[in-house]
Amino acid sequence: MSTTRRGYGRYWLGLLPELGFLLPLLPVTIVGLSVLLTLFWTGVGMIPIVVGVFLVLAALFVARGFGIFELARLRGALFPAITPPRWDRTMRQGSALSKLLAPLVDGHYWLYLLHGSLVNPIVGIVSWSITISWLAVAVSGSPTRSSRCGFPRATGWRFCSICLRRAASSCPTSWRARRSTAPWCSSSARSSC
């Protein structure tokens, strides 16, 4: 057994922070994807006129910003802390231009750009879709289905005709033989079967 085992109540305590991370995931992902790819590919296209180098550099800085924002969101969702990389832009030797262009040779900037433009959109869209689907089923599906069938009423137990039709279609021979004598079935539900 693990010594870091969480109790069931702690999972419920972590629900709201994790939903706070997952629900805005798609808008954050789409904004990051559109800004990063626009800056990067515009910069790549303009490299021959030198302006493109600075646009690619801007894309790398924006990718760094989105990466730091993602780490802050993960910490806010109570996930274990991830150590961010060291962002050393200063070179020990060289001119001011080489110090300015240092992020172009730093692998962490390129990894953050790759994460923000390829990995995060794929994982974000899949995670957000699963979250919305499960949340919709949990919030709306369960109470609706249980409130239709089998709750006691003032006149006793009543099952609706939808439930009787489903049961009759799933087991046609035995159910149809018993449905007219079922004690819980009201006369209006029996007549609509």
C-alpha positions in Angstrom: 0.0 0.0 0.0 1.2 3.5 -0.8 1.8 5.8 2.1 0.4 8.8 0.1 -3.0 7.2 -0.5 -5.8 9.8 -0.6 -9.1 9.2 1.0 -12.4 9.4 -0.8 -13.2 12.8 0.7 -10.0 14.3 -0.6 -11.0 13.5 -4.1 -14.2 15.5 -3.6 -12.1 18.4 -2.2 -10.0 18.4 -5.3 -13.0 18.4 -7.6 -13.5 22.1 -7.9 -9.8 23.0 -8.4 -9.5 20.4 -11.1 -12.7 21.6 -12.8 -11.2 25.1 -12.6 -8.3 23.8 -14.6 -10.2 21.7 -17.1 -13.2 23.9 -17.9 -11.2 26.9 -19.3 -8.8 24.5 -21.0 -10.2 24.7 -24.5 -10.3 28.5 -24.7 -6.7 28.8 -23.3 -5.6 26.1 -25.7 -7.2 27.7 -28.8 -5.9 31.2 -27.9 -2.4 29.8 -27.4 -2.5 27.8 -30.6 -3.7 30.7 -32.7 -1.2 33.3 -31.3 1.8 31.0 -31.3 1.3 29.6 -34.8 0.5 33.1 -36.3 3.6 34.6 -34.8 5.9 31.7 -35.6 4.8 31.1 -39.3 4.6 34.8 -40.0 8.1 35.1 -38.7 9.4 32.1 -40.7 7.9 33.7 -43.8 9.6 37.0 -43.1 13.0 35.7 -42.2 14.5 36.9 -45.6 13.7 40.5 -44.7 15.2 40.1 -41.1 11.9 41.2 -39.4 11.0 37.5 -39.3 13.8 36.7 -36.8 12.3 39.1 -34.3 8.8 37.6 -34.9 10.1 34.1 -34.3 11.8 35.5 -31.2 8.5 37.0 -30.1 6.8 33.6 -30.7 9.4 32.0 -28.4 8.7 34.5 -25.7 5.0 34.1 -26.0 5.4 30.3 -25.8 7.4 30.8 -22.6 4.6 33.0 -21.2 1.9 30.4 -22.1 4.1 27.6 -20.5 4.5 29.6 -17.3 0.8 30.3 -17.2 0.1 26.5 -17.7 2.4 25.7 -14.8 0.6 28.2 -12.6 -2.8 26.7 -13.6 -1.6 23.2 -12.7 -0.4 24.5 -9.3 -3.8 26.1 -8.8 -5.5 22.8 -9.5 -3.5 21.2 -6.7 -1.3 19.1 -8.9 2.3 18.4 -7.7 4.7 21.3 -8.4 6.7 21.0 -11.6 10.1 22.7 -11.6 10.3 25.3 -14.4 13.5 25.4 -16.4 16.1 28.1 -15.9 15.6 30.9 -18.4 19.2 32.0 -18.9 19.2 34.5 -21.7 22.4 36.1 -20.7 25.5 34.7 -22.4 28.8 35.0 -20.6 30.6 36.3 -23.7 29.4 38.0 -26.8 27.8 41.1 -28.2 24.4 42.6 -27.3 22.9 41.0 -30.5 24.1 37.5 -29.4 22.5 38.1 -26.0 19.3 39.2 -27.7 19.2 36.1 -29.9 20.1 33.6 -27.2 16.6 32.2 -26.9 16.9 31.0 -30.5 19.5 28.5 -29.4 17.8 27.6 -26.0 16.0 24.3 -26.2 13.5 25.1 -23.5 12.0 27.9 -25.6 11.5 25.5 -28.5 10.0 22.8 -26.3 7.5 25.3 -24.9 6.7 26.4 -28.5 6.2 22.7 -29.5 4.1 22.1 -26.4 1.9 25.2 -27.0 1.4 24.6 -30.7 1.1 20.8 -31.0 0.9 18.9 -27.7 -1.4 21.2 -25.7 -4.1 21.5 -28.4 -4.3 17.7 -28.9 -4.4 16.9 -25.2 -6.5 19.9 -24.4 -9.3 19.2 -26.9 -9.5 15.5 -25.9 -9.4 16.3 -22.1 -12.0 19.1 -22.4 -14.3 17.0 -24.5 -14.2 14.1 -22.0 -14.7 16.5 -19.1 -17.7 18.2 -20.7 -19.3 14.9 -21.6 -18.8 13.3 -18.2 -19.9 16.5 -16.4 -23.1 16.7 -18.5 -23.9 13.1 -17.7 -23.2 13.5 -14.0 -25.2 16.7 -13.7 -28.2 16.1 -15.9 -28.4 12.5 -16.8 -28.6 10.8 -13.5 -31.3 12.8 -11.7 -33.5 12.9 -14.8 -33.6 9.2 -15.3 -34.1 8.4 -11.6 -36.9 11.0 -11.2 -38.9 9.4 -14.0 -39.1 5.9 -12.7 -39.6 4.3 -9.3 -39.9 7.2 -6.9 -42.7 6.9 -4.3 -45.6 9.2 -4.8 -48.5 10.1 -2.5 -50.6 7.3 -3.9 -47.8 4.7 -3.7 -45.1 3.5 -6.0 -45.7 4.4 -9.7 -43.6 3.5 -12.6 -44.0 5.5 -15.8 -45.0 4.0 -19.1 -41.5 4.7 -20.5 -40.0 2.3 -18.0 -42.6 -0.3 -18.6 -42.0 -0.1 -22.4 -38.2 -0.5 -21.9 -38.7 -3.4 -19.6 -41.2 -5.0 -22.0 -38.9 -4.6 -25.0 -35.9 -6.1 -23.2 -37.7 -9.2 -22.0 -40.8 -9.7 -24.2 -42.1 -13.1 -23.1 -41.9 -13.0 -19.3 -42.7 -9.2 -18.9 -45.7 -9.1 -21.2 -47.2 -12.0 -19.4 -46.8 -10.4 -16.0 -47.4 -6.7 -16.9 -51.2 -6.8 -16.5 -50.9 -8.3 -13.0 -48.0 -6.1 -11.7 -49.0 -4.6 -8.4 -46.9 -1.5 -8.9 -48.2 -0.7 -12.3 -51.0 1.9 -12.3 -54.0 1.4 -14.6 -53.0 4.4 -16.8 -49.4 2.9 -17.2 -50.9 -0.5 -17.9 -53.2 0.8 -20.6 -50.4 2.7 -22.3 -48.0 -0.3 -22.5 
